Amino acid sequence: MPKAPINGIEIDYQEYGEGEAVVFCHGAGGNLLSWWQQIPYFSASYRCITFSHRGFGHSYDEPDGPGMKSFVDDLAGLLDHLEVGSAHLVAQSMGGRTALGFAVENTTRTRSLVLADTTGGMGEPDVERALSEWRDRQDSSRELAFRALADDFRTWNPDLANLYVQISRTNPPRPQIAGVLSGGPRGADLANLKVPTLFIVGEEDSITPPHVIEAASAHMPGSEVIRVPGCGHSVYFENPAVFNFEVGQFIAGAAAPGA
């Protein structure tokens, strides 16, 4: 499996296909393996790049390393290493912090932005407040990998639910990710971001529910929100047919001449 020397560590990554680059940024319950249902679909038309954030998969962080504080710089370094000038970014949960942060700092390198079950960690007070109030009412004692799937999905797809958990457990002991859902870009950084943006959220998402995503979208003029019935916090995994179709249509539109 290839590794890229980035910012003092080796980033674990894979790439498939040819064409415009699409980079997939996984959530806190995953790593580059998470996108196994997206790669066959998108690699038919695009150059697909998956990677494990530092501290996840085989991208081992340094002792007392920067952890998520380096996620944006790590992504920039990976694209430089792969000689990718610009890319479409598809992010899940924690990966939204990476993708939105990158888009704000590297607007000309971001062709489009998909934020799946995530606010991108934006620091707008109303979004942070809505998220905090929601989380205070939820049971957070269960392992994240169990909370990230809708109850019906676990009931009717126990094999896939188990796979989801096992992918999560291939990670090293969980790094410190406190604040990953908040404290990020806000204000003019969002309002002036001229990047086509799509939010996708499961109707049964118990971690970043639809009303929080709607609040986040309001701070990004022109952004769209798609709510997917029957899904929890991982639409990409729970209903890949809908996820792949909607994201594929969005990326194609963003890539079209004159878009």
C-alpha positions in Angstrom: 0.0 0.0 0.0 1.5 3.4 -1.0 2.6 5.9 1.5 3.3 9.6 1.1 5.9 11.5 3.2 3.8 14.4 4.5 4.6 16.8 7.3 6.9 14.4 9.2 4.8 11.3 8.9 3.8 8.8 6.2 0.2 9.2 5.0 -1.5 6.0 3.9 -3.4 6.4 0.6 -4.7 4.7 -2.5 -5.8 5.9 -5.9 -7.9 4.5 -8.7 -9.1 5.6 -12.1 -8.3 8.6 -14.3 -9.8 12.1 -14.9 -10.5 15.0 -12.6 -9.5 14.2 -9.1 -12.1 13.3 -6.4 -10.7 13.0 -2.9 -12.6 11.1 -0.2 -12.1 12.3 3.4 -13.3 9.7 6.0 -14.9 10.2 9.4 -13.8 9.4 12.9 -15.1 5.9 12.7 -13.2 5.0 9.5 -10.1 5.2 7.4 -9.4 4.8 3.7 -11.2 1.4 3.7 -14.5 3.2 4.4 -15.1 4.1 0.7 -15.2 0.6 -0.7 -18.7 1.2 -2.1 -17.8 4.5 -3.7 -14.5 3.7 -5.4 -15.9 1.2 -8.0 -18.6 3.7 -8.9 -16.5 6.9 -9.2 -13.3 5.5 -10.6 -15.0 4.7 -13.9 -15.0 8.5 -14.5 -12.6 10.1 -12.1 -9.2 9.8 -10.5 -10.3 8.7 -7.0 -8.0 9.3 -4.0 -8.6 7.9 -0.6 -6.4 8.3 2.4 -6.3 7.8 6.1 -6.0 10.9 8.3 -3.0 11.0 10.6 -3.8 8.8 13.6 -6.1 6.6 11.5 -5.5 3.4 9.5 -1.8 3.1 8.8 -1.1 6.9 8.9 0.5 6.8 12.3 1.0 10.2 14.0 4.1 11.1 15.9 4.1 10.8 19.7 2.3 13.9 21.0 1.8 14.9 17.3 -0.6 17.6 16.1 -3.4 15.2 15.3 -6.4 16.8 13.7 -4.8 20.3 13.8 -2.6 19.1 10.9 -5.5 17.6 8.8 -5.8 20.5 6.4 -2.0 20.8 5.9 -1.8 17.0 5.5 -4.4 17.1 2.7 -2.6 19.9 0.9 0.7 18.0 1.2 -0.9 14.8 -0.2 -2.3 16.7 -3.2 1.1 18.3 -3.8 2.8 14.9 -3.5 0.4 13.4 -6.1 0.7 16.5 -8.3 -3.0 17.2 -8.1 -3.7 20.9 -8.8 -7.3 20.9 -7.8 -9.9 18.3 -6.7 -13.5 17.6 -5.8 -13.7 16.9 -2.1 -16.1 14.4 -0.6 -16.1 14.3 3.2 -17.8 12.3 5.8 -18.3 13.5 9.4 -14.9 14.3 10.9 -13.5 14.5 7.3 -15.7 17.5 6.8 -13.4 19.5 9.1 -10.5 18.7 6.8 -12.5 19.4 3.6 -14.1 22.7 4.6 -10.9 23.9 6.2 -9.0 23.1 3.0 -11.6 24.8 0.8 -11.4 28.0 2.8 -7.6 28.1 2.7 -7.3 26.7 -0.9 -10.4 27.9 -2.7 -8.8 27.7 -6.2 -7.8 24.1 -5.6 -11.3 23.1 -4.6 -13.6 22.2 -7.5 -16.6 21.2 -5.4 -17.3 20.2 -1.8 -19.6 17.5 -0.5 -20.2 17.5 3.3 -21.9 14.3 4.3 -23.4 14.1 7.8 -21.2 17.0 8.9 -21.2 20.8 9.3 -17.6 20.8 8.4 -16.8 21.8 11.9 -18.0 25.4 11.1 -17.7 27.8 14.1 -21.0 29.7 13.6 -22.5 30.2 17.1 -26.0 29.1 16.1 -24.7 25.9 14.5 -22.5 25.1 17.5 -25.3 25.8 19.9 -27.8 23.6 18.0 -25.3 20.8 17.8 -24.3 21.0 21.5 -27.9 21.1 22.7 -28.7 18.0 20.5 -25.6 16.1 21.7 -26.5 16.8 25.4 -29.7 14.9 24.9 -28.2 11.8 23.2 -26.7 8.7 24.7 -23.0 8.9 23.9 -22.0 5.8 25.9 -22.1 3.4 23.0 -19.1 3.0 20.6 -19.2 5.5 17.8 -19.4 2.8 15.2 -22.7 1.6 16.7 -24.2 5.1 17.0 -23.4 6.0 13.4 -25.9 3.6 11.8 -29.6 3.7 11.8 -31.3 1.2 14.0 -33.2 -0.4 11.1 -29.9 -0.7 9.1 -28.3 -2.7 11.9 -31.4 -4.9 12.2 -31.7 -5.7 8.5 -28.0 -5.7 7.6 -26.1 -7.2 10.5 -23.3 -8.3 8.2 -22.7 -4.8 6.9 -23.1 -3.3 10.3 -20.4 -5.7 11.6 -18.2 -4.7 8.7 -18.6 -1.0 9.6 -17.5 -1.8 13.2 -14.6 -3.9 12.1 -13.3 -1.1 9.7 -13.4 1.3 12.7 -11.5 -1.1 14.9 -8.6 -1.4 12.4 -7.6 2.1 13.6 -5.0 2.7 16.3 -6.3 3.7 19.7 -8.5 6.7 19.0 -6.6 10.0 18.9 -7.8 13.2 20.6 -10.6 14.5 18.4 -12.4 16.8 20.8 -13.8 19.9 19.0 -13.8 18.2 15.6 -17.4 19.1 15.1 -17.0 22.8 15.9 -14.6 25.7 16.2 -13.8 25.8 12.5 -14.4 28.4 9.7 -17.1 31.0 10.2 -18.4 34.4 9.0 -16.9 35.8 5.9 -14.8 32.7 5.3 -18.1 30.8 4.7 -20.2 33.6 3.1 -17.5 34.4 0.5 -16.6 30.8 -0.3 -17.3 30.4 -4.0 -17.2 26.7 -4.2 -20.2 24.6 -5.2 -21.3 22.8 -2.0 -23.7 19.9 -1.3 -24.7 18.8 2.2 -26.1 15.2 2.6 -27.6 14.0 5.8 -29.5 10.9 7.0 -33.0 11.6 8.3 -32.1 9.5 11.3 -28.7 10.9 12.0 -28.3 11.0 15.7 -24.9 12.7 15.7 -25.4 15.6 13.3 -29.2 15.6 12.7 -30.9 17.3 9.7 -31.9 20.5 11.5 -28.2 21.1 12.4 -27.1 20.5 8.8 -29.9 22.9 7.6 -28.5 25.6 10.0 -25.0 25.0 8.6 -26.1 25.3 5.0 -27.7 28.6 5.7 -24.3 30.1 6.3 -23.0 29.0 2.8 -25.0 30.8 0.1 -25.9 28.6 -2.8 -25.3 25.4 -1.0 -27.8 22.5 -1.3 -29.1 20.0 1.3 -30.2 16.5 0.5 -32.0 14.5 3.3 -31.9 10.7 2.8 -34.7 8.7 4.6 -33.9 5.6 6.5 -30.2 6.5 7.1 -28.3 7.5 10.2 -24.9 9.2 10.4 -23.3 7.3 7.4 -25.4 7.7 4.3 -22.4 6.7 2.1 -22.3 3.3 3.8 -26.0 2.7 4.5 -27.4 3.7 1.1 -24.5 3.9 -1.3 -26.8 3.8 -4.4 -28.5 7.1 -3.4 -25.2 8.6 -2.1 -23.3 7.7 -5.2 -26.0 8.9 -7.6 -26.6 12.3 -5.8 -22.9 13.0 -5.4 -22.1 11.9 -8.9 -24.8 14.2 -10.3 -23.5 17.1 -8.2 -19.9 16.6 -9.2 -20.8 16.3 -12.9 -22.7 19.6 -12.6 -19.8 21.3 -10.9 -17.4 20.0 -13.5 -19.5 21.0 -16.5 -18.2 23.9 -18.7 -19.5 27.2 -17.4 -20.5 25.7 -14.0 
